[in-house]
Amino acid sequence: MSWLTEFVRPKIQKLVRRTDVPENLWHKCPSCEQMIFHRDLAKNKHVCQHCGHHMRISAKDRLELLFDEGKYQLIELPNVPVDPLKFRDQKKYTDRLKAAQAKATYKDALAVAHGDVGGHATVVAVFDFSFMGGSMGTAVGEGIVAAAELATVQDAALIIVPASGGARMQEGILSLMQMARTTAAIEKVKEKGLPYFVLLTDPTTGGVSASFAMLGDIQIAEPGAQIGFAGRRVIENTIREKLPDDFQTAEYLLDHGMVDMVVPRGELNETIGHLIDMIRRTKPGAAIVPIKDAKKKPAKKAETEGDNAKK
């Protein structure tokens, strides 16, 4: 009897036992609450096929989306002092960084890469919202400066894709200083006459929106992205008024002149490549055909009423 229970039964149970189904096969759209199969969602670039809601994507997916054929080369960002203020709230800042780095793809909330967009040399700096809410500290500031310097060296266009809750509170005044540093770095790109685009994604708020994120030669936004400085609740409590339902959305800012265009995710590579091509093209796209001057016929003298009367 022990042979049947200890050997035969486990073998049979192993053959007929149902395999565990992964929990991440289906995703619920936060807008329409429809369930979407993970392969269909990835194929559609994490855009809901039912309502068109643009979900947040990782920095890695964003780079593959923007560069031609998804090919790019990452650069190593400068090292910065870790926890310069020895900050601690409920946890040590160093512990928060280690926990974020263990889950994230990159060392901090920014990744910088270079490659081709629309056939033109381009440097792209992308925020990773999953890393402490994409908050901007000294590491992110150094990354933006490095991206701007690389663009000037390579004579390339610069694209920054913010997705951030603002400045990183654990670095205090040092994080606020990055607003001025990044703005100065962008100014050097503009002084050289290089294109500088900003792709506003969900969310772009706080000190990021108050600095380099609003200085693009062309401001592009994804549909439905939340863009602003202070939060909706803070503004309503301050002005004591009810704000419109679409306040701080990409479409609202487009209607009020703060954004130049709202582009669906699947059209970003083609659209940005076309914009860079129009700005950087120094020669006409087709041969110029000279128009030969037509032989001018001598103009006839107009007859006056007096001449007609003499006749």
ChimeraX attribute file (.defattr): number of C-alpha atoms within 10 A of each C-alpha:
attribute: neighborCount
match mode: 1-to-1
recipient: residues
	/A:1	6
	/A:2	7
	/A:3	8
	/A:4	10
	/A:5	10
	/A:6	10
	/A:7	11
	/A:8	11
	/A:9	11
	/A:10	11
	/A:11	12
	/A:12	10
	/A:13	10
	/A:14	10
	/A:15	8
	/A:16	8
	/A:17	8
	/A:18	8
	/A:19	7
	/A:20	6
	/A:21	7
	/A:22	7
	/A:23	7
	/A:24	8
	/A:25	11
	/A:26	15
	/A:27	15
	/A:28	13
	/A:29	21
	/A:30	12
	/A:31	13
	/A:32	12
	/A:33	12
	/A:34	14
	/A:35	15
	/A:36	18
	/A:37	12
	/A:38	15
	/A:39	12
	/A:40	14
	/A:41	18
	/A:42	14
	/A:43	9
	/A:44	14
	/A:45	19
	/A:46	22
	/A:47	21
	/A:48	24
	/A:49	15
	/A:50	13
	/A:51	12
	/A:52	16
	/A:53	19
	/A:54	22
	/A:55	18
	/A:56	19
	/A:57	18
	/A:58	15
	/A:59	24
	/A:60	15
	/A:61	14
	/A:62	19
	/A:63	24
	/A:64	14
	/A:65	18
	/A:66	25
	/A:67	26
	/A:68	18
	/A:69	11
	/A:70	16
	/A:71	15
	/A:72	20
	/A:73	11
	/A:74	14
	/A:75	14
	/A:76	11
	/A:77	19
	/A:78	11
	/A:79	11
	/A:80	13
	/A:81	8
	/A:82	13
	/A:83	16
	/A:84	13
	/A:85	13
	/A:86	11
	/A:87	14
	/A:88	13
	/A:89	7
	/A:90	6
	/A:91	9
	/A:92	13
	/A:93	19
	/A:94	15
	/A:95	12
	/A:96	16
	/A:97	16
	/A:98	12
	/A:99	13
	/A:100	18
	/A:101	16
	/A:102	12
	/A:103	11
	/A:104	18
	/A:105	16
	/A:106	15
	/A:107	17
	/A:108	24
	/A:109	28
	/A:110	27
	/A:111	25
	/A:112	24
	/A:113	19
	/A:114	25
	/A:115	21
	/A:116	20
	/A:117	26
	/A:118	19
	/A:119	13
	/A:120	17
	/A:121	17
	/A:122	25
	/A:123	30
	/A:124	29
	/A:125	24
	/A:126	25
	/A:127	26
	/A:128	26
	/A:129	23
	/A:130	20
	/A:131	24
	/A:132	19
	/A:133	17
	/A:134	25
	/A:135	28
	/A:136	30
	/A:137	26
	/A:138	24
	/A:139	21
	/A:140	26
	/A:141	24
	/A:142	21
	/A:143	25
	/A:144	27
	/A:145	22
	/A:146	19
	/A:147	27
	/A:148	28
	/A:149	18
	/A:150	21
	/A:151	25
	/A:152	19
	/A:153	10
	/A:154	12
	/A:155	17
	/A:156	24
	/A:157	26
	/A:158	27
	/A:159	24
	/A:160	23
	/A:161	24
	/A:162	29
	/A:163	32
	/A:164	29
	/A:165	24
	/A:166	24
	/A:167	27
	/A:168	22
	/A:169	14
	/A:170	21
	/A:171	19
	/A:172	14
	/A:173	13
	/A:174	18
	/A:175	21
	/A:176	20
	/A:177	15
	/A:178	25
	/A:179	21
	/A:180	12
	/A:181	17
	/A:182	22
	/A:183	19
	/A:184	15
	/A:185	19
	/A:186	21
	/A:187	15
	/A:188	16
	/A:189	23
	/A:190	16
	/A:191	9
	/A:192	11
	/A:193	14
	/A:194	19
	/A:195	21
	/A:196	24
	/A:197	23
	/A:198	23
	/A:199	25
	/A:200	27
	/A:201	25
	/A:202	23
	/A:203	23
	/A:204	26
	/A:205	25
	/A:206	20
	/A:207	24
	/A:208	25
	/A:209	24
	/A:210	16
	/A:211	17
	/A:212	23
	/A:213	24
	/A:214	18
	/A:215	16
	/A:216	20
	/A:217	13
	/A:218	17
	/A:219	19
	/A:220	24
	/A:221	28
	/A:222	21
	/A:223	21
	/A:224	21
	/A:225	22
	/A:226	24
	/A:227	27
	/A:228	21
	/A:229	17
	/A:230	15
	/A:231	14
	/A:232	15
	/A:233	10
	/A:234	10
	/A:235	14
	/A:236	12
	/A:237	10
	/A:238	9
	/A:239	9
	/A:240	9
	/A:241	9
	/A:242	11
	/A:243	13
	/A:244	9
	/A:245	8
	/A:246	12
	/A:247	14
	/A:248	22
	/A:249	19
	/A:250	28
	/A:251	20
	/A:252	18
	/A:253	20
	/A:254	16
	/A:255	11
	/A:256	10
	/A:257	9
	/A:258	15
	/A:259	22
	/A:260	17
	/A:261	19
	/A:262	20
	/A:263	16
	/A:264	16
	/A:265	18
	/A:266	14
	/A:267	11
	/A:268	19
	/A:269	18
	/A:270	14
	/A:271	16
	/A:272	20
	/A:273	19
	/A:274	16
	/A:275	15
	/A:276	23
	/A:277	15
	/A:278	11
	/A:279	12
	/A:280	15
	/A:281	10
	/A:282	8
	/A:283	7
	/A:284	7
	/A:285	8
	/A:286	6
	/A:287	7
	/A:288	7
	/A:289	6
	/A:290	6
	/A:291	6
	/A:292	6
	/A:293	6
	/A:294	6
	/A:295	6
	/A:296	6
	/A:297	6
	/A:298	6
	/A:299	6
	/A:300	6
	/A:301	6
	/A:302	7
	/A:303	8
	/A:304	8
	/A:305	8
	/A:306	8
	/A:307	9
	/A:308	8
	/A:309	7
	/A:310	6
	/A:311	5
